[in-house]
Amino acid sequence: MKAIEYTRYGSPDVLELKEIEKPTPKDNEVLINIHAASVNALDWHYVRGMPLIARMGLGLGKPKESRIGADFSGQVEATGKDVTEFKPGDEVFGARTGAFAEYICKVEKTLALKPANLTFEQAAAVPVAACTALQGLRDAGKIQSGQKVLINGAAGGVGTFAVQIAKVFGAEVTAVCSTRNVDMVRSLSADYVIDYTKDDFTQTGPRYDLIFVNAGNRSLSDLRRVLTPNGILVFNNGGPLSASQGRLLGPLADRFKVAIVARFVSHKMVAFDASVTKEDLLVLKGLIEAGKVKPAIERTYPLSETAEAIRYLEDGHARAKVVITIA
């Protein structure tokens, strides 16, 4: 089978399309013929081996895991003898390291049936970004109906889902994005859209009960200025609080900053890590099939151009999701 691999850290040019052995499922695994995968920021962090502290887990001199990619959707081709929930032919989606490939094996308990009203490409755009948005708003932010919620970085992969999911919870949603993304974000049912190139939401306008930070370089004091007294700041994996992040700690520096400042201010501030779970995939499946949430895709690339897809995302030009078509 064909798969994307890398054996050293560097630019996306280190990625190679190789012919490798097709995997065989274990007793509790499902063999999936992948039809589509999607690109996340995590992918280019892995390729670069950045921030440097991440190499403690990724591999010091070179990557311990040669495969990348997480989000996928595809069709079950075979199952292990202990698998009871899935059968060959089932259309599924989920997340698993090594998704930039034609086949993958995955434990059945972390897999879900694909939303019936989505294409494989659309379904592949869901797992990491949508679970991050859901867990950030529901679990970290404790979102409630009637709250005023601001999504900073509303046009990205996580942001586009966050706008829609906040509306599902009954919030009044203000979305922050650049000029070129205003119409797209408005189409996702945001109540208000702020073009940050024209207006500074931290200087004027209402106060918010919850601010979900996915992008931007606003300081903690700026963000706290527009919070209600009992408001909550939620940062996606620490949140990009500064325009430049160091090579050693990267976003972790921001995470530490949030943890320290939170001890001395009245506002609650949370930096969280998301995980893709079967339970939340099923929650999202229900919302998608009910027509309440839909994935937004900007570009698709073939498997052979995965390096270009990751480069495009890394350069910061992407909006919504970037998808890799495989089958």
C-alpha positions in Angstrom: 0.0 0.0 0.0 1.0 3.7 -0.4 1.7 5.8 2.7 3.4 9.1 3.6 6.5 8.6 5.8 9.4 10.7 7.1 12.6 9.7 8.8 14.1 13.1 9.8 12.7 16.5 11.0 12.5 19.4 8.7 10.3 21.2 6.2 7.4 19.3 4.5 9.9 18.3 1.9 11.1 15.5 4.2 7.8 13.7 3.6 7.9 10.8 1.1 5.3 8.7 -0.6 6.4 5.1 -0.1 5.1 1.6 -0.8 4.9 -0.3 2.5 3.3 -3.5 3.7 -0.4 -3.5 4.2 -1.3 -4.0 7.9 -3.2 -6.9 9.3 -5.8 -6.3 12.0 -5.3 -7.7 15.5 -8.2 -9.5 17.2 -9.8 -6.3 18.5 -8.9 -4.2 15.4 -10.6 -3.1 12.2 -8.8 -2.8 8.9 -9.9 0.4 7.1 -9.5 1.3 3.5 -9.0 5.1 3.9 -10.8 7.3 1.4 -9.8 10.6 2.8 -7.8 12.3 5.6 -7.4 15.8 6.8 -4.5 18.0 7.9 -4.1 19.5 11.3 -1.6 21.8 12.9 -0.3 18.8 14.8 1.0 17.4 11.5 3.4 20.2 10.8 4.6 20.3 14.4 5.5 16.6 14.1 7.3 17.1 10.7 9.3 20.0 12.1 9.9 18.4 15.5 8.8 21.7 17.0 8.8 22.9 19.7 12.0 21.3 20.6 10.6 20.0 23.9 8.2 17.9 22.0 11.1 15.7 20.8 11.2 14.2 24.3 8.2 12.2 23.1 8.6 12.3 19.3 12.2 11.2 19.3 15.3 13.2 20.0 17.4 12.9 16.9 14.8 11.6 14.5 11.1 10.7 14.7 10.3 7.4 16.5 7.1 7.2 14.5 7.6 7.5 10.7 3.9 7.9 9.9 1.8 11.0 10.4 -1.8 12.1 9.9 -4.7 11.7 12.3 -8.2 12.4 10.9 -9.6 9.8 8.5 -12.7 8.4 7.0 -13.0 5.2 5.0 -14.6 1.8 4.6 -14.1 -1.3 6.8 -12.3 -4.0 4.7 -11.7 -6.7 7.4 -12.2 -7.2 11.2 -10.4 -9.1 13.9 -12.2 -12.1 15.5 -13.2 -10.1 18.6 -14.8 -7.2 16.8 -18.5 -7.1 17.2 -19.7 -3.6 16.3 -18.4 -3.3 12.7 -18.4 -5.4 9.6 -16.8 -5.2 6.2 -18.4 -2.5 4.1 -19.2 -0.2 7.0 -18.3 3.5 6.4 -16.4 4.9 9.4 -14.5 7.9 10.6 -12.1 8.6 13.5 -8.5 9.6 14.3 -5.4 7.4 14.3 -1.7 8.2 13.8 -0.6 7.2 10.3 -3.8 8.3 8.5 -2.0 9.6 5.5 -2.1 6.1 3.9 -4.3 3.8 1.9 -5.0 1.5 4.9 -4.9 1.6 8.6 -5.8 -0.6 11.6 -7.8 0.8 14.5 -9.3 -0.5 17.7 -13.0 -0.7 17.3 -13.8 1.1 20.6 -12.4 4.3 19.3 -14.2 4.2 15.9 -17.6 5.4 14.8 -19.9 5.0 11.8 -19.6 7.9 9.4 -22.4 10.5 9.3 -24.7 9.3 6.6 -25.1 12.7 5.0 -21.4 13.4 4.6 -19.0 12.5 1.9 -15.8 10.7 2.9 -13.9 14.0 2.4 -16.3 15.9 4.7 -16.2 13.2 7.3 -12.4 13.2 7.4 -12.5 16.9 8.3 -14.5 16.3 11.5 -12.7 14.3 14.2 -9.8 16.4 15.6 -11.1 19.9 14.9 -14.7 19.2 15.9 -13.8 17.3 19.1 -11.5 20.2 20.0 -14.3 22.7 19.5 -16.8 20.6 21.4 -14.6 19.8 24.4 -13.3 23.4 24.5 -16.8 24.9 24.7 -18.6 22.2 26.7 -16.0 20.8 29.0 -13.5 23.6 29.5 -15.8 26.6 28.9 -19.0 25.2 30.6 -21.0 26.9 27.9 -24.6 27.7 28.8 -27.6 28.7 26.7 -28.1 32.5 26.5 -24.4 33.3 27.1 -22.5 35.8 24.9 -19.6 33.8 23.4 -16.7 35.1 21.3 -14.7 32.8 19.0 -11.3 34.3 18.2 -9.9 32.6 15.1 -13.4 31.6 13.8 -12.3 30.8 10.2 -9.9 28.0 11.0 -10.6 24.3 11.3 -11.5 24.4 15.0 -13.1 27.8 14.7 -15.6 26.9 12.0 -16.9 24.1 14.2 -16.8 26.2 17.4 -19.1 28.8 15.8 -21.7 26.1 15.0 -21.4 24.2 18.2 -21.8 27.3 20.3 -25.0 28.0 18.4 -26.2 24.4 19.2 -25.8 25.2 22.9 -28.0 28.3 22.5 -25.3 30.9 22.8 -25.2 34.3 21.1 -22.0 34.0 19.0 -19.6 36.6 17.9 -16.9 35.4 15.5 -13.6 37.1 14.8 -11.8 36.6 11.5 -10.1 38.5 8.6 -11.9 40.3 5.8 -11.7 37.4 3.3 -13.4 35.0 5.7 -16.3 37.2 6.8 -18.9 35.8 4.4 -17.9 32.2 5.1 -18.1 32.6 8.9 -21.4 34.4 8.6 -22.8 31.5 6.6 -22.0 29.3 9.7 -24.8 31.1 11.6 -22.6 33.5 13.7 -24.8 36.2 15.1 -22.1 38.8 14.7 -18.8 38.8 12.7 -15.9 41.1 13.5 -13.3 41.8 10.9 -10.1 42.1 13.0 -8.4 44.1 10.3 -11.0 46.9 10.8 -12.2 46.6 14.3 -10.6 45.8 17.7 -13.0 43.7 19.7 -11.0 44.3 22.9 -11.5 48.0 22.8 -15.2 48.4 21.9 -18.4 46.4 22.0 -20.0 44.1 24.6 -18.5 41.9 27.3 -18.6 38.2 26.8 -19.3 35.3 29.1 -16.9 33.0 27.3 -14.0 33.7 24.9 -12.6 30.7 23.0 -9.2 31.5 21.6 -7.9 29.6 18.6 -5.8 32.3 16.9 -4.6 35.8 17.3 -1.9 37.6 19.4 -4.1 39.4 22.0 -2.6 39.7 25.5 -4.4 38.2 28.5 -5.1 41.7 29.8 -6.8 42.6 26.4 -8.9 39.5 26.5 -9.9 39.9 30.1 -11.0 43.5 29.4 -14.0 42.3 27.5 -15.0 39.4 29.8 -17.9 39.6 32.2 -17.0 39.4 35.9 -17.6 35.7 35.9 -16.4 35.1 32.4 -14.1 32.3 31.2 -11.2 32.4 28.8 -10.5 29.1 27.1 -7.3 28.5 25.1 -7.0 25.8 22.5 -3.8 24.0 23.6 -2.6 27.1 25.4 -3.6 29.5 22.7 -1.3 31.7 20.7 -0.9 34.7 23.0 2.1 36.2 21.3 3.0 36.8 17.7 6.1 34.7 17.9 6.6 31.5 19.8 10.0 30.2 20.9 11.7 27.1 19.4 12.1 25.5 22.8 8.6 25.6 24.3 6.4 27.0 21.5 2.7 27.1 22.6 3.6 25.5 25.9 5.1 28.9 27.0 1.7 30.4 26.6 0.2 27.5 28.5 2.5 28.1 31.4 1.6 31.8 31.3 -2.1 31.1 31.5 -1.6 28.8 34.5 0.5 31.3 36.4 -1.7 34.4 35.7 -4.9 32.4 36.5 -3.7 32.2 40.1 -3.8 36.0 40.6 -6.9 37.1 38.7 -10.6 36.7 39.3 -11.4 35.4 35.8 -11.2 31.7 35.1 -8.7 30.8 32.4 -8.3 27.3 31.0 -5.7 25.9 28.5 -6.8 22.5 27.4 -5.8 19.5 25.3 -8.5 17.8 23.3 -8.8 14.1 22.5 -10.9 12.2 20.0 -13.3 9.8 21.7 -15.9 7.5 20.4 -18.5 9.2 22.7 -17.9 12.6 21.2 -17.7 11.3 17.6 -21.2 9.9 18.2 -22.3 13.3 19.6 -21.0 15.0 16.5 -22.5 12.4 14.2 -25.9 13.2 15.7 -25.4 17.0 15.3 -24.3 16.6 11.7 -27.1 14.2 10.7 -29.6 16.6 12.3 -28.2 19.4 10.1 -26.9 21.5 13.0 -23.2 21.2 12.2 -21.4 20.9 8.9 -17.7 20.7 8.0 -16.2 23.5 5.9 -13.4 22.5 3.5 -11.2 25.0 1.6 -8.9 22.7 -0.4 -8.3 19.1 -1.2 -5.0 17.5 -2.2 -4.2 14.0 -3.5 -2.1 11.8 -1.2 1.0 12.4 -3.4 0.8 16.2 -2.6 0.5 15.8 1.2 3.7 17.9 1.7 2.0 20.8 -0.2 -1.1 20.5 1.9 0.9 20.7 5.2 3.0 23.5 3.8 -0.2 25.5 3.0 -1.5 25.0 6.5 1.8 25.8 8.1 2.0 29.1 6.2 -1.1 30.3 7.9 -3.2 30.9 4.7 -5.7 28.1 5.2 -9.2 28.6 6.3 -11.6 25.9 7.5 -10.2 22.4 6.7 -7.6 21.0 4.2 -8.3 17.5 3.1 -6.2 14.7 1.6 -8.1 12.5 -0.9 -6.8 8.9 -0.9 -9.1 6.4 -2.5 
